[in-house]
Amino acid sequence: MPRNRRLPHHLETRRAGYYWRRRLPRSLRDRGAPSPHLSGKENTTGPKKVFLCFSLRSHVLRDAKILARRLTEMSDLVFAADAEMIMAIPAQFRVLVTRRPKYACRSCEAGIVQAPAKPRLIEGGMPTEATIASVIVSKYADHLPLYRQSQIYARQGVDIDRSTLAFWVGKAAHELRPVHDALLVHLKTSSKLFMDETPAPVLNPGSGKTKKGYFWALARDDRAWNGPEPPGVAFTYAPGRSGKYASDILQDFSGILQVDGYAGYNRVLDLRDNQPIQLAYCWAHARRKLYELTHNNVAPIAKEGLKQIAALYRIEAQARGASAQERLAIRKQKSASKIVAFKTWLDQARSLVSAKSPTGEALKYIAKYWDGLILFLTDGRIEMDSNPVERTIRPIALQRKNALFAGHDAGAQNWAMLASLIETCKLNSLEPHCYLTGVLTAIVNGHKQKHIDQLLPWNFKG
């Protein structure tokens, strides 16, 4: 193919950035890599897939230089060929010097005058709010433990002990607690939420071992039906998994709560402790019970169940993005009959297998939570599964894998608070570092408590 052939239209300059295709070395082309002139088509003749497209957002800074070569002094410019390359500059530290001169009047008795010092998050400390935000984002968004950050800083000539970084994080978490509390309160004003829990290993002082606490996630994500409220998630640390902790978190909440099949959530149904709450259950967990049977075994009953559940999810894919009323109409028209057929199949299948067999246990699980599983047929706001809240928990699992455990209960509470704000930023397509820097700066400058809602991610204007 000619080297000077024009690229396809979708690879030309775009509003959001630029796309490039470069010619590969012959060694890569021979291994089956796609031609640099193909528009998104994959060459499957080789064992590897090589993707050559990438993009730059419009705010990325560009430095330009001109390489000019004239034939004679009378040469005229005909065309300029632009070639762009990406250059990475490692993070750099800068020392900001604030000089406050002292003045004295010779002809009066006013004494010595000096401008007041600007307030800081760490009184008398070196870090700016942006530096502290960088440590928090690296720890809870990029999952870099503090000792690794300390090593990175040391390579750049800045020696900061891990204990100092931990103090910065703890101080920031203390100041951000009202924002986290406001986030939790705002979420509970909704009438439809998700909830889930995940283990949180915490060091048990004096024993040299860890104890198992739990992060309880309360999430709202109405984007599937274009709901008016912004998405968000609030994590709360608790020392156990008892339903009592879920009941305490859900104080003042009334509506539909979508959960998995953990029995502890039945505690929230007690009207003596909570407002009226209706539990909707998760088809993904029901499907998982059947999938585990087919993973390494021949299970025709489980395969038939998976086939019918897949048909329900295909209908949900068609309804995604529609309003709650439209989703409900689609479900009544297409899903209701399939649910009736699934219930008939479920009753017949349970009569054919032993209740104590693996297949019988999986079918029993579905039958046990049937009323909550089919609740999505009555309300277009309800999802078929609780995957939205489980996706917010994945970063917690990554942080748990890298950091292993929290040093104490207070550290686990800080973890929950900071992870809540960072994950809510992600859900609202906000850059966490800019948000935390702006919020910490506003708090240091005396932001009023009565206006704390202005600091929530979807309201904040830095």
C-alpha positions as MATLAB code, in Angstrom:
seq = 'MPRNRRLPHHLETRRAGYYWRRRLPRSLRDRGAPSPHLSGKENTTGPKKVFLCFSLRSHVLRDAKILARRLTEMSDLVFAADAEMIMAIPAQFRVLVTRRPKYACRSCEAGIVQAPAKPRLIEGGMPTEATIASVIVSKYADHLPLYRQSQIYARQGVDIDRSTLAFWVGKAAHELRPVHDALLVHLKTSSKLFMDETPAPVLNPGSGKTKKGYFWALARDDRAWNGPEPPGVAFTYAPGRSGKYASDILQDFSGILQVDGYAGYNRVLDLRDNQPIQLAYCWAHARRKLYELTHNNVAPIAKEGLKQIAALYRIEAQARGASAQERLAIRKQKSASKIVAFKTWLDQARSLVSAKSPTGEALKYIAKYWDGLILFLTDGRIEMDSNPVERTIRPIALQRKNALFAGHDAGAQNWAMLASLIETCKLNSLEPHCYLTGVLTAIVNGHKQKHIDQLLPWNFKG';
ca = [
       0.000    0.000    0.000;
       1.445    3.441   -0.877;
       3.144    5.222    1.996;
       1.513    8.573    1.173;
      -2.071    7.338    1.157;
      -4.473    9.562    3.123;
      -5.670    8.198    6.455;
      -9.360    7.312    6.894;
     -11.605   10.177    7.965;
     -12.107    8.876   11.517;
      -8.336    9.039   12.098;
      -8.025   12.705   11.132;
      -7.805   15.512   13.689;
     -10.731   15.409   16.127;
     -12.142   17.930   18.538;
     -11.114   15.859   21.571;
      -7.513   15.403   20.466;
      -5.439   13.717   17.804;
      -5.100   10.165   16.584;
      -1.972    8.740   14.992;
      -1.088    5.682   12.976;
       2.564    4.911   12.359;
       4.176    2.432   10.019;
       5.317   -0.677   11.865;
       8.691   -2.362   11.414;
       8.586   -5.322    9.075;
       9.206   -7.691   11.995;
       5.894   -6.678   13.598;
       3.991   -6.649   10.302;
       5.150  -10.171    9.605;
       3.769  -11.333   12.970;
       0.271  -10.384   11.975;
       0.026   -6.839   13.331;
      -2.683   -4.760   11.643;
      -1.759   -2.515    8.783;
      -1.312    1.123    9.837;
      -3.830    2.117    7.148;
      -6.694   -0.141    8.252;
      -9.535    1.658   10.020;
     -10.146   -0.367   13.170;
      -9.922   -3.776   11.470;
      -7.998   -6.482   13.269;
      -5.591   -8.790   11.481;
      -6.112  -12.153   13.134;
      -3.520  -14.039   11.123;
      -0.957  -13.749   13.917;
      -0.980  -14.624   17.582;
      -0.938  -11.035   18.849;
      -3.231   -8.051   18.447;
      -1.435   -4.701   18.232;
      -3.562   -1.576   18.614;
      -2.016    1.586   17.224;
      -4.638    4.242   18.031;
      -4.471    6.537   21.031;
      -5.824    9.961   21.839;
      -4.862   13.137   23.659;
      -7.399   15.341   25.343;
      -7.561   18.947   24.228;
      -6.128   20.384   27.481;
      -2.750   18.625   27.050;
      -0.062   21.284   26.645;
       1.784   21.454   23.331;
       5.249   22.888   22.721;
       6.021   23.731   19.110;
       9.324   24.243   17.342;
      10.017   24.991   13.693;
      12.665   23.295   11.594;
      13.097   25.552    8.562;
      15.280   24.905    5.532;
      15.131   27.255    2.569;
      16.474   26.597   -0.885;
      17.205   30.271   -1.531;
      16.337   33.590    0.034;
      13.493   33.893   -2.481;
      11.811   30.616   -1.416;
       8.107   30.842   -0.536;
       6.298   28.701    2.055;
       4.164   26.130    0.259;
       3.188   23.657    3.010;
       4.176   22.863    6.597;
       4.199   19.231    7.726;
       3.401   18.761   11.403;
       4.635   15.742   13.360;
       3.630   15.316   16.978;
       5.331   13.181   19.631;
       4.493   12.574   23.271;
       7.071   13.570   25.897;
       6.568   12.483   29.527;
       7.923   14.762   32.268;
       8.138   13.118   35.716;
       6.442   14.884   38.613;
       8.587   17.636   40.044;
       8.732   19.324   43.436;
       9.005   23.073   43.776;
       9.640   25.142   46.882;
       7.217   28.056   47.182;
       8.797   30.905   49.130;
       6.465   33.435   50.805;
       8.346   36.476   52.090;
       6.582   38.689   54.668;
       8.610   41.853   55.302;
       8.346   43.677   58.624;
       7.947   47.454   58.540;
       8.451   50.004   61.292;
       7.438   53.690   61.195;
      10.078   56.125   62.381;
       7.641   58.986   63.027;
       4.892   57.141   64.919;
       4.453   54.649   67.710;
       2.587   51.992   65.713;
       5.382   49.512   66.243;
       6.325   46.845   63.735;
       3.795   45.791   61.072;
       3.819   42.529   59.128;
       1.280   40.886   56.800;
      -0.415   37.860   58.402;
       0.639   34.428   57.235;
      -1.714   32.526   54.975;
      -3.571   29.674   56.673;
      -2.325   26.136   56.021;
      -3.827   22.704   56.436;
      -0.720   21.613   58.347;
       0.118   24.535   60.630;
       3.828   25.232   60.399;
       4.223   22.386   57.912;
       5.788   22.284   54.478;
       3.068   20.726   52.269;
       0.571   22.710   50.248;
      -2.988   21.470   49.841;
      -2.062   20.264   46.345;
       0.802   18.178   47.764;
      -1.482   16.516   50.310;
      -4.100   15.886   47.617;
      -1.414   14.239   45.490;
      -0.521   11.852   48.328;
      -4.187   10.970   48.866;
      -4.879   10.358   45.180;
      -1.742    8.254   44.790;
      -2.770    6.132   47.769;
      -6.503    5.684   47.234;
      -6.927    6.165   43.469;
      -3.632    4.759   42.168;
      -3.224    2.308   45.086;
       0.369    3.265   45.945;
       1.104    2.569   49.630;
       2.779    5.375   51.518;
       6.133    3.607   51.772;
       6.296    3.398   47.977;
       5.446    7.083   47.669;
       8.217    7.843   50.135;
      10.660    5.932   47.931;
       9.479    7.802   44.829;
       9.976   11.166   46.541;
      13.445   10.132   47.758;
      14.530    9.467   44.167;
      13.747   13.115   43.448;
      15.775   14.348   46.408;
      12.850   14.915   48.801;
      13.094   12.726   51.893;
       9.668   12.386   53.540;
       9.157    9.612   56.039;
       6.138    7.359   55.698;
       4.890    8.420   59.139;
       4.880   12.048   57.977;
       2.809   11.147   54.916;
       0.418    9.209   57.168;
       0.010   12.284   59.394;
      -0.834   14.415   56.347;
      -3.444   11.922   55.168;
      -4.981   11.669   58.647;
      -5.186   15.439   58.996;
      -6.842   15.797   55.603;
      -9.322   13.018   56.403;
     -10.247   14.778   59.662;
     -11.000   18.011   57.801;
     -12.934   16.165   55.054;
     -15.181   14.253   57.456;
     -18.039   16.816   57.213;
     -17.964   16.445   53.411;
     -18.239   12.662   53.720;
     -21.106   13.004   56.203;
     -22.907   15.386   53.846;
     -22.398   12.908   50.990;
     -23.960   10.100   53.027;
     -26.907   12.273   54.032;
     -27.482   13.352   50.430;
     -27.480    9.765   49.190;
     -30.088    8.766   51.768;
     -32.504   11.390   50.474;
     -32.951    9.176   47.397;
     -35.671    6.544   47.186;
     -33.545    3.913   45.405;
     -30.051    2.852   46.525;
     -27.590   -0.026   46.279;
     -25.735   -1.554   49.209;
     -22.916   -4.056   49.570;
     -20.080   -4.887   51.946;
     -16.479   -6.018   51.595;
     -13.821   -7.130   54.112;
     -11.406   -4.565   55.555;
      -8.366   -6.124   57.295;
      -7.279   -4.016   60.265;
      -4.220   -4.535   62.453;
      -5.189   -5.748   65.913;
      -2.912   -3.921   68.383;
      -0.905   -6.161   70.702;
      -1.649   -9.424   68.907;
       0.516   -9.049   65.819;
      -2.426  -10.186   63.717;
      -5.212   -8.576   61.752;
      -8.901   -8.537   62.531;
     -11.646   -8.451   59.925;
     -13.683   -5.310   59.707;
     -15.993   -4.368   56.841;
     -16.549   -1.475   54.487;
     -20.256   -0.957   53.862;
     -20.905    0.748   50.518;
     -24.068    2.770   49.946;
     -24.333    3.822   46.293;
     -26.636    5.688   43.954;
     -26.405    5.342   40.195;
     -29.493    6.395   38.241;
     -27.717    6.938   34.927;
     -29.249    3.776   33.406;
     -32.677    5.478   33.401;
     -31.474    9.113   33.163;
     -32.411    9.881   36.749;
     -32.065   13.466   37.994;
     -29.661   12.781   40.869;
     -25.878   12.511   40.307;
     -24.160    9.184   41.040;
     -22.223    8.723   44.249;
     -20.975    6.205   46.785;
     -20.256    6.478   50.500;
     -18.187    3.870   52.329;
     -18.572    3.378   56.064;
     -16.200    1.295   58.166;
     -17.674   -1.036   60.767;
     -15.909   -3.646   62.935;
     -18.259   -6.440   61.825;
     -20.724   -7.747   59.249;
     -23.816   -7.857   61.427;
     -27.017   -6.495   59.925;
     -27.066   -4.014   62.805;
     -24.393   -1.950   61.045;
     -26.428   -1.829   57.838;
     -29.451   -0.764   59.873;
     -27.483    2.029   61.540;
     -26.140    3.323   58.220;
     -29.629    3.372   56.699;
     -31.202    5.506   59.421;
     -33.654    7.997   57.844;
     -33.639    6.178   54.498;
     -36.922    4.989   53.025;
     -37.367    3.291   49.677;
     -35.903    0.459   47.607;
     -32.555   -1.055   48.548;
     -30.883   -3.342   45.995;
     -28.572   -5.918   47.602;
     -27.187   -9.423   47.233;
     -28.555  -12.399   49.132;
     -26.722  -11.786   52.422;
     -29.185  -12.526   55.232;
     -27.944   -9.616   57.364;
     -29.900   -7.173   55.205;
     -33.149   -8.582   56.585;
     -32.401   -6.517   59.697;
     -33.201   -3.302   57.812;
     -36.795   -4.488   57.294;
     -37.533   -4.096   61.006;
     -39.760   -1.018   61.255;
     -38.691   -0.508   64.861;
     -35.203    0.430   63.663;
     -35.703    1.839   60.164;
     -38.124    3.540   57.836;
     -40.043    1.278   55.394;
     -37.483   -0.379   53.098;
     -38.119   -2.831   50.273;
     -35.323   -5.207   49.239;
     -34.604   -5.894   45.562;
     -32.214   -8.754   44.894;
     -29.498   -9.354   42.330;
     -29.842  -11.564   39.246;
     -26.057  -11.550   38.785;
     -25.670  -13.476   42.054;
     -28.406  -15.898   41.035;
     -26.708  -16.405   37.680;
     -23.341  -16.952   39.401;
     -24.750  -19.910   41.328;
     -25.679  -21.587   38.045;
     -22.473  -20.590   36.257;
     -20.316  -22.209   38.935;
     -22.059  -25.508   38.193;
     -21.208  -25.354   34.492;
     -17.633  -24.137   34.892;
     -16.032  -27.566   35.247;
     -18.997  -29.928   35.015;
     -21.743  -31.022   32.653;
     -24.895  -29.417   34.055;
     -27.748  -29.263   31.514;
     -30.215  -27.815   34.019;
     -27.838  -24.996   34.955;
     -27.098  -24.277   31.280;
     -30.794  -23.934   30.545;
     -31.142  -21.496   33.437;
     -28.205  -19.441   32.172;
     -29.768  -19.339   28.714;
     -33.023  -17.930   30.058;
     -31.252  -15.355   32.259;
     -29.186  -14.230   29.249;
     -32.426  -13.547   27.364;
     -33.559  -11.252   30.203;
     -30.271   -9.342   30.098;
     -30.595   -8.834   26.339;
     -33.915   -7.120   26.940;
     -32.313   -4.959   29.644;
     -29.623   -3.887   27.182;
     -32.346   -2.635   24.843;
     -34.001   -0.662   27.647;
     -30.804    0.901   28.998;
     -30.809    4.678   28.685;
     -34.589    4.961   28.441;
     -36.696    6.676   31.093;
     -38.046    4.715   34.049;
     -41.537    4.653   32.500;
     -40.218    3.425   29.154;
     -38.080    0.761   30.819;
     -41.080   -0.473   32.782;
     -43.182   -0.671   29.621;
     -40.474   -2.664   27.811;
     -40.157   -5.052   30.731;
     -43.900   -5.657   30.938;
     -44.048   -6.261   27.209;
     -40.985   -8.488   26.814;
     -39.589   -9.634   30.169;
     -42.772  -10.518   32.044;
     -43.565  -13.528   29.879;
     -40.001  -14.788   30.148;
     -40.136  -14.493   33.939;
     -43.314  -16.606   33.970;
     -41.591  -19.212   31.802;
     -38.506  -19.124   34.043;
     -40.617  -19.711   37.170;
     -42.299  -22.703   35.535;
     -38.905  -24.121   34.562;
     -37.528  -23.437   38.066;
     -40.332  -25.387   39.783;
     -39.953  -28.306   37.382;
     -36.158  -28.389   37.716;
     -36.332  -28.393   41.519;
     -38.591  -31.444   41.413;
     -36.013  -33.333   39.322;
     -32.941  -32.911   41.565;
     -32.136  -33.444   45.216;
     -32.463  -30.290   47.316;
     -29.040  -31.012   48.867;
     -27.203  -31.446   45.559;
     -25.179  -28.517   44.123;
     -27.829  -27.957   41.458;
     -30.582  -28.155   44.051;
     -28.808  -25.584   46.260;
     -28.442  -23.155   43.348;
     -32.112  -23.487   42.402;
     -33.116  -23.132   46.054;
     -31.203  -19.846   46.250;
     -33.164  -18.442   43.302;
     -36.503  -19.636   44.733;
     -35.695  -18.190   48.164;
     -35.195  -14.657   46.821;
     -37.741  -14.861   44.004;
     -39.998  -12.017   45.174;
     -37.061   -9.606   45.323;
     -35.612  -10.836   42.038;
     -38.768  -10.027   40.067;
     -39.273   -6.636   41.707;
     -37.691   -4.976   38.657;
     -40.903   -5.787   36.756;
     -42.807   -3.319   38.942;
     -40.462   -0.310   38.888;
     -38.380    0.984   35.988;
     -35.801    2.479   38.356;
     -34.720   -0.931   39.672;
     -31.803   -2.676   37.981;
     -31.618   -6.409   37.416;
     -28.470   -6.643   39.517;
     -26.347   -4.773   42.037;
     -23.332   -4.464   39.728;
     -23.172   -0.634   40.027;
     -22.206   -0.840   43.704;
     -19.892   -3.797   43.152;
     -17.947   -1.799   40.574;
     -17.296    0.912   43.161;
     -15.880   -1.726   45.530;
     -13.237   -2.971   43.079;
     -10.780   -0.131   43.899;
     -11.146   -1.059   47.574;
     -10.030   -4.590   46.703;
      -7.008   -3.253   44.778;
      -6.012   -1.033   47.686;
      -6.455   -3.963   50.070;
      -4.158   -6.095   47.904;
      -1.391   -3.482   47.866;
      -1.637   -2.091   51.404;
      -2.615   -5.462   53.009;
      -4.360   -3.857   56.010;
      -5.184   -0.628   57.832;
      -3.019    0.207   60.824;
      -5.960    0.779   63.188;
      -9.689    1.440   63.226;
      -9.178    5.188   62.742;
      -7.052    4.451   59.678;
      -9.814    2.253   58.256;
     -12.334    5.039   58.820;
     -10.059    7.494   56.991;
      -9.709    4.946   54.185;
     -13.510    4.737   53.880;
     -13.981    8.513   53.855;
     -11.282    9.315   51.306;
     -12.232    6.409   49.037;
     -15.834    7.692   49.082;
     -14.845   11.104   47.744;
     -12.436    9.730   45.141;
     -14.869    7.134   43.790;
     -17.666    9.701   43.678;
     -15.368   11.957   41.657;
     -14.795    9.107   39.211;
     -18.527    8.459   38.883;
     -19.049   12.138   38.029;
     -16.074   12.334   35.627;
     -14.165   14.712   37.909;
     -10.391   14.725   38.315;
      -9.849   13.713   41.979;
      -6.632   15.693   42.476;
      -8.173   18.984   41.333;
     -11.276   18.353   43.424;
      -9.404   17.502   46.640;
      -7.017   20.405   46.182;
      -9.917   22.822   45.772;
     -11.914   21.419   48.688;
      -8.950   21.398   51.091;
      -8.102   24.968   50.066;
     -11.700   26.063   50.667;
     -11.719   24.414   54.106;
      -8.430   26.056   55.066;
      -9.794   29.422   53.983;
     -12.776   29.057   56.311;
     -15.594   27.579   54.234;
     -18.764   27.725   56.342;
     -20.236   24.515   57.680;
     -23.774   25.527   56.719;
     -22.677   25.557   53.068;
     -20.996   22.162   53.199;
     -23.176   20.843   50.352;
     -21.298   23.195   48.029;
     -18.210   21.007   48.516;
     -19.848   17.806   47.284;
     -18.241   16.608   44.037;
     -21.199   17.408   41.779;
     -21.638   20.894   43.305;
     -18.035   21.988   43.734;
     -16.703   24.701   41.450;
     -12.995   25.081   42.026;
];
